[in-house]
Amino acid sequence: MSALTKTTTIGLAAGFALVLQGSASAADAAPTHWNAASGPATIVAAATVEPFSATLAQAPAPAAPQPAPAPPAAPEAGAPESPPAARPPAVDETALRYFARQGDTRRLEAEIARLKALYPDWQPPENPLEIEDAGDPELDRVWELYSQGRYAEVRAAIAARQASEPGWQPPADLLDRLAVAEARVQLVNASNLQQWQAVIRVASATPSLLTCSEVDVLWRVARAFIETGRPDRGRDAYLYVLTQCSNDAERLATMQMATQRLPRAELDPLLATERTGSDGVGEFASIRADLARASLAEAADDAAATVAPADLDTVKRLADAEGRPSDNELLGWYALRRADYPEALARFERARAAEDSSTVSQGTALALIQLARFAEAESAMVPWREASDGARAVYLAAVANLLAAPGGATIDQAVLARAVDAAAKARDAATAQQIGWYAFSLNQFPTAAQWFATALAWKADDEPAAFGLALARQRLGDAGGLAALQREWSARSPRIAAIGREDGVGLAADAAGAGLAQAEAPRARQAAATETPARPRAVLRERAAAASPARAPRADRSAGASGRSCPEEIDPYTLSAQAALARGWCLLDLDRSLLAAAAFNSAVRRGAGAVRQDAAYGESLAYLRLGLVDRAALAAAASPQPAARRRELDVAVLTDRATSAYEAKRPVETLQALDERSRLAPERIDLLILRGFAYLDLRRYGDAEQVFSAVARTGNVEGARGLNAVRQATGRIRSNY
Amino acid sequence: MRAAAGAKRLLTAFGLAVFLASAAPAAAAPSVEPEAWDAWRASFLDASGRVVDTGNNGISHSEGQGYGLLLAVLAEDRETFERIWSFTRTELLLRDDGLAAWRWSPSEEPRVTDMNDASDGDILIAYALGRAGKAWDRPDLTQAGAAMAEAIGSHLLFTQEGRTLLRPAAAGYDRGDRPDGPVVNLSYWVFEAFPVLAELAPGHDWAGAEAGGRALLASVLAEGSLPPEWLSVARRPRPAEGFPAEFGYNALRVPLYLLRAAPGDEAERARLAALAAAMTDPDTGAVRLVDLASGATKERLTDPGYRILPAAVACAQGGTPLPDDLKRYASTLYYPSTLHLLTLAHLKEEHPGCLR
C-alpha cells in the first residue's frame, strides 16, 4: 500500500490547470491570477476553475466537484429512465477496482491522483480490490480495452451497448478517463509533430491531464509554451512539477529540460525548489555544476561577459576537488580572456598534466606567450602543431615570438628546424619573414634574403619582407637586386626607397626593430581571440624594440657573441677599459642589461677616444633596454657620438619616451615625443598605432581615423581594431570588437 | 456570371432543404444498406477506426476518414462513427490551425509524415460531424464540426477575381507558392457539404464558395467535354503546371458530388448529362480516363464503383435503367467501393426507382 499513500500525496496537487486557464482564457486581463503567485497555493485552487472553453471541448472537463458529474454527451434522445440511483453521491470507483484487479499499478495510481484532484474530500479506499463488484462483465471488457489503450474500441463498445440496451449509461468515470486518454494521445502526437498551438489547445481543454501522474505531458506543454514565445508559462509548468511532484528521476529530468529550454535567469526559481538528499547533497548539484560550467564557458569566449562569483567558485571547487582536466581547462581559458596569465597558465598546466590535448596545449602556449616564455610555448605546441589550423596558428605565433625575442638568444637547432618546417608547411609569410630577421640578426644575409624572398612569394604585398630583402641585398652588396626591389617598392614604401641614401643609415639600423615590431602581427592575430583590450600589448613590446638599434652595429663587433658566456664575472672596475667594453657587449647580448650597463660604465670612466665613445653608446643602449630612458640619455651625453649614432640613440630614446608617456596615460607627451622622433626617422607602423590611440585619447577622432586607416591599409590588424575603437567612441557601432 | 448567380440562389435553397431533411430524425431505413455497410467495414476499416486505402499501400488519409464518417452517418451506425472519429481526432486533428493532417502511414514514424492538409478531407470530416451532431443530438460533435468549419473558412477559402474559391490545401498552391498559382482542384468541392458548413460556421461565404466552384466547372466544361483535375486560375483557367492534364481518378468524383448536392438549373443538368456521357466508354460502359490534350483514352475503369458514377446520372436525370450488376455492392478497392456506396445511398434516398 505504500504506493497508494504515495499517490495520495501526489493527488493533493490539483493539476496544472490553473496555469493553462490563466494563459488561455482569463488571459492578460487578470494577470494577478497567475503572475503574482505561481506558488502551490494558487495551483491547488485549480480543481475548482471552470474548464477552458466550451466551444471546442469534446472532453468532459472536470468542472466543479459535484457528487456525480453528468456524462458529457446525452447519448439517448429519450429521457433517461432515472438517474443512476444505485450510485451513492460519491466517486465512481469502478476504474479503481478494475485496475487493482488487473494489477495495473501505474493506472491505479494515476486514477487515484485524478479522482483526488477532482474530489478533494475523497479518500481512496484502503483496498481497491474490495470495491463492490458491479457484476458487469461487459463493462469489465470495456475497461480492459481501455487499459490496452484501444480507445476507439471503447467508444465503439459504449455506443454498441447503448444501441442494444436503451437507457444504459456508461459510468461517468469511464467517459472522463476516456476523454483524458484520447486527449493525451492527441497531445503527444501533436507535440511529436511540433504543433505547439495544438498541444496547448488540447491541454487547455483537458486540465485533468496535467497532473504529476502525467509528467511527460506537463513537459510537452511546457515546451509548447516556450516554443510559442511564452517562456514564463513554460517555466511555470516546470515549476509545477518541481513544487508538486516527488519522483526523483522526473524532478531531475524536469530541471534538465528547463536548463535546455530556458534562459538562465528563468532557472533560479526552479533551482530554489531543490531538495536535499539524506547525504546532504542537493538533488540538482550536477545541474548547478553544469550551469556554472556553461556560464564560464560562455565567458571564456567573451571577455566582456561577467560570471556570477558563485559560478566561478563552483567550477574552481570542482576543479580542485575532482581535478577534471576539462574544468581546469575551462578556468584556464576564462583567466586567459581576462589577462590573468599566471592563473591561466597554472590551470592549463594542471589540465595538461592530467590529460594533454590540442586545446589545452594551445591555452598553455598562449599563456606562455603572454608571459614572454616563448621557448616553452613553442615546446608545448610541438606535439600538436599539425592538429588543426588553430593549433598551427598558435604554434607559429610561438615561433614568431621566439625568433623575434630580444636578447639575441640563439635558438636551438631542433627548434629552428621545426619552425622552418612549420613555416614551409603552412606557407606562412609572417614566420618566414621572422626567420629572415633572425638570420639577419646573425649576419647570415644570404639565408635572410632567401627567407624574405620566400615570405614575399607567399605574400606578395608583404612590405616588411620586402624591406628585409632590400636590407639583406644591401648587406650582400647586391646593388642590382636592391635597385630592382626599390623600383618595385619605392612608390609604396619610403623606407625601402631610402635604403642606401645618405639619410638611410638610421633606417638600416632600424631594421631589426622593424622585424621585432612585425613579430607582433602573428601574436596579435592570436591575441585577438584571447584579449579584447589588445592595444597596450603592442606598445609594451615596443620597449624591447626600442633597444634594438644596437643590433646592426653590434653585429659588426661581436663576432664572438654567439658564445654563451662572457668573460668571468669579476668586478668590472678591475678590467681594462677595452675588456670592460667587450664584456659589456657580451652581457648585452645575453640580455643581462644591468651588468652590461655596469661594464660599459666602467669602460667609459677609464677609457678614452673611441673606446669611451663606444662604451657610452653601449651604456645608453643597456639603459634603454632596461627602460631607464633618462639615464640612457645621460649616458649618451657622456661622450660625443657620431651624427648617425647620435640620431639612432635619439630615435630610441624618443621612441621609449613616447611609449612610456602613453603607458602613463599622457597622450599629449606621447604625441610630442612622436613628433620629435618623426623629424629624425620615419614613423614605424607600431608607432603609428600608438599615435592613433593617443589621438583617440585626446578625442581627436578625425586624426585617429586617418592614422588607423593608413595602418589598416598595410594589412595590420591593429588598424582595423583602432578604426573600430574610433567608431565605438563616436557611437557609430555598438558591438564589442 | 448571370447563370452562376441564378444557380447559386437555387442551390442554396435546395442545399438547405436537403440538409434539413437529413437532419430530421431518421424514421426510414438507413440510406446505406446494412449488408453493404458491413461488407465495406470488413474490407476497409480496422478496429482502431482507421479507414485503410487498400489501393494505396494501406495508408490512410483525411479523405478516407471523412468518407467513413459520412457513410457511418448514412448507415446510422453510431458505433462505427465513434470508432472512426476517435482515430481521426487523435491521429489526424493535430494541426495548429485545426485542420486535419492529410496522410497517415502505418509503416512510418511519425505516422503523419506530411503536416499539410487536404481540403476535401477537411470538408468531408466537418460535414460528417455536422450531420452526426444534428442527427444524434450530439453537441460535442457539432462543436467539433464547427471548429473545423471555422478553420476551413479561415484558411482554405480565398477570392480570385470576384469568385470565392477553395484551396486544395493550406499550403503550397497559392500565388506565392507557384508561378501559375493559385491552383485549385475541382474535385475537392464536395458541393453537398457547403450548406452544412454554412450552419456550422456562418461567418464565411460558403454559398459564394459553392457557387464559385460551380461557375468554374461551368467555364471549364464550356471549353471541353471533360474537366481537368488541377486548374491554374491565375488567369483564364487552364491545366496547372506539373500535373498531367487529364480527366483522372480525382475528377471522376465530380459528377457524383454534383448529383448528390442538389439538382441545378436546366443548363447545369445538361452539363452534368454531357459530362456523364463523355466519361463513359460507349461500347463497354467503362469510365474513361482521358488525356485532355489529345483526347486519347488512357485507361478504361470497369470497377462497378466507377461505372455506377455516370450510370447513376443517366438514371437519375434521364431515366436510363441502371445495369443490374451495379445495384449490388461488393467490396473491391477502397476508392471505387466508397464511391459505389455513396452513389447507392444517394439513389436510395432520391431515386429509389433506379435501384429496382
Contacts between the chains, C-beta under 8 A, distances in Angstrom:
chain1	res1	chain2	res2	distance
A	54	B	143	7.7
A	55	B	143	5.9
A	55	B	146	7.3
A	55	B	147	6.9
A	56	B	143	6.4
A	56	B	144	7.5
A	56	B	147	5.2
A	57	B	140	7.7
A	57	B	143	7.4
A	58	B	89	7.3
A	58	B	140	4.7
A	58	B	143	7.0
A	58	B	144	5.7
A	72	B	140	6.3
A	73	B	138	5.7
A	73	B	139	7.5
A	73	B	140	5.4
A	74	B	137	7.2
A	75	B	138	8.0
A	77	B	25	7.6
A	77	B	136	7.9
A	77	B	137	5.5
A	150	B	47	7.1
A	150	B	48	7.0
A	151	B	86	5.5
A	151	B	90	7.2
A	152	B	47	7.2
A	152	B	48	5.1
A	152	B	49	3.8
A	152	B	82	7.3
A	152	B	83	4.6
A	152	B	84	7.7
A	152	B	86	3.7
A	152	B	87	5.2
A	153	B	47	5.7
A	153	B	48	7.4
A	153	B	83	6.9
A	155	B	49	7.9
A	155	B	82	3.7
A	155	B	83	6.1
A	155	B	85	7.4
A	155	B	86	4.8
A	156	B	49	7.6
A	156	B	79	4.6
A	156	B	80	6.9
A	156	B	82	5.3
A	156	B	83	4.2
A	157	B	79	7.9
A	158	B	82	7.3
A	159	B	78	4.5
A	159	B	79	4.2
A	159	B	81	7.6
A	159	B	82	4.7
A	160	B	79	4.5
A	162	B	78	7.7
A	163	B	78	6.6
A	163	B	79	6.7
A	182	B	86	6.3
A	182	B	89	6.7
A	182	B	90	5.3
A	185	B	90	4.3
A	185	B	91	7.8
A	186	B	89	6.2
A	186	B	90	4.6
A	186	B	93	6.9
A	186	B	94	6.7
A	189	B	90	6.6
A	189	B	91	6.3
A	189	B	94	5.2
A	189	B	110	7.3
A	189	B	111	7.8
A	189	B	112	7.3
A	190	B	94	4.2
A	190	B	95	8.0
A	192	B	110	5.2
A	193	B	94	5.6
A	193	B	101	7.4
A	193	B	110	6.1
A	193	B	112	5.8
A	193	B	115	6.0
A	195	B	94	5.3
A	195	B	95	5.7
A	195	B	96	4.8
A	195	B	115	7.3
A	196	B	96	6.9
A	197	B	96	3.7
A	197	B	97	7.7
A	198	B	93	8.0
A	198	B	94	5.6
A	198	B	95	6.3
A	198	B	96	5.2
A	198	B	98	7.9
A	201	B	98	8.0
